[in-house]
Amino acid sequence: RTGDWQGYHGVPALVTVDLGRVHRIASMDVGVLQDVKSWIWGPSEVQFRTSMDGVTFEEFGRERPGMDPQQYGAHSRRIRAEGSRKARYLQLELSPFNGGVIPDWHPGRGNPTWVFADEFGFEAVPVP
């Protein structure tokens, strides 16, 4: 309702960014939301990847947000990976909770879950 989040329904969120030229990547981050009453769960896993060619990606970082899937109310968390790697392309993937299906204990059981993300951020310096 606020326009602050991008929602993905029952499928992983996959975002690829072309920086236009090679940069030294120091970090990548993304905010995630959980609001179980609205069928929105925090992702089961967040993966950050880099690539020089936009085809072959290497893992830059991976994290399981660890949000309690049965905690009602709106909760957000910022996920961050740090490192040092040259890349032109950045990729973010958020895997939906429970394989993208609402669990049996929830009133919406069997329907697709939502995964919500806000801005995909990164720290990068162009390589001469």
KAUR-V104840 format. One line per field, one symbol per residue. ss: DSSP state (H for helix, E for strand, L for the rest). phi: phi as a letter, one per 40 degrees, with the letter a starting at -180 (. if undefined). burial: # if it has 9 or more other ideal C-beta (glycine too) atoms within 8 Angstrom, else .. Layout:
ss->???
phi->???
burial->???
This chain:
ss->LLLLLEEEELLLEEEEEEEEEEEEEEEEEEEEEEEHHHLELLLLEEEEEEELLLLLLEEEEEELLLLLLLLLLEEEEEEEEEEEEEEEEEEEEEELHHHHELLLLLLLLLLELEEEEEEEEEEEEELL
phi->.cgcbbbbbgbccbbbbccgacbccbabaacbbbaddcgbbcccabbbbbacbgbbbbcbaaacdgcccbccgcbbabbbbbiaacabbbbbbbccdfggbcccccdcdgcccbbbbbdcbababdcc
burial->....#..#.#.##.#.#.#..###############..#####.########....#..###..#.#.#.#...###.#.#.#.#.############.###...#..#..#######.#.#.#....
